[in-house]
Every structure is written in structure tokens, then in C-alpha cells.
Amino acid sequence: MKNRGQTYLSWVDLSCYITQDKMKEIIQDKANLAIDYGEWFGKHSGTFIRINLATHSKNIELAIKNLEKAIKNS
């Protein structure tokens, strides 16, 4: 059977931690992450991010640690 377009993406709601107006500052500038912002997918998704998980687990662990640290320090 062929792989028919499986994706490895996680849709994460950060509304309990980050306001929409601070998303890019915290995620790009402080956590140094390149992700897809929820606002690209609809007006009610501004505090969501989409993370590509198709990578080595060490990369995901580092990204989550960077995001956690950036949120705590904001």
C-alpha cells in the first residue's frame, strides 16, 4: 500500500499562555522557532500554531524546551 499524503503536523492552542499580539515576538524572537501561525488559517485561530513533527525527536524536544522557556520569560 502506498503512503497517501500522511502529515505530521500538530495544531496547538497557546491561548492560555500567549496573547495573539505577542505570538510572533515570543515564538520567533525569543524561542527562535519557525512555525505556521494560526492566523494564516482563519480569524479565530490567532493563538494557535501548527508545528511540523516530521523530524528527529531531539529537534521536537529542543523546540518545546525553547518555547516553554520563552513563555516563562515573557
N, C-alpha and C positions, 0 to 999 in steps of 0.2 A: 504494500500500500504506500502511496506517495504522501509526502508531507504536503498538506493543502493549506498553506498560509497560516500556520500557528504563529501566535505572537507571544511575546514575553514582556508584557507591559503591566505595570501596577498603577492604579488610579488611587491617589492618596489625598485625603481631605485634611488640610492643615489649619482649618478654621479655629480650632481650639488653641492654637499656638501662634499664628501669624495673621495679621490683618492683610487684606488684599493690597493695600497701598505699600506694605513693607515686603511683599513677596520677593521681588527682584533684588532688593538690597540684601536681604538675608540669604537667599538661595544662591545668587550669582556672586555677590561681593564678599560675603562672609563665609559661606560654605563651599564656594568655588565649584558649584555643580552646574552642569549643562542638562537641563530637563525641558520638557514641554509644559508650558503653563496652561492651567485650566481655562483661563480667559480666552485662549485660542479656540476653544471648543464650545463656548456658549457663555452668555452673560451671567448665568447663575453658577458658574464654575470657577470664579476668580480666586478662591483659596485652595484649589486643587492643583496637584502636579501629576504628571504622568512620567513614570520612571521606566526606562528600558532595563530589564533584568537579564537580557541575553549577553551576559558577561561572566567572568570568573567571580565566584562568591566573595573573594577577597576585595574586589572592587566595590561590590554592593555594601559590604561591611564598612569599608572606608567612607563611602558616600553617606551612609546612615550616621556614622560617628561624626562626620563633618557637619551634617545637618543638625544633629542633636546639640552639638557644641555651639553652633551659630544661633540656634533658637534660645539656648540658655543664656547666651551673652548678649542678646538683643534687648 
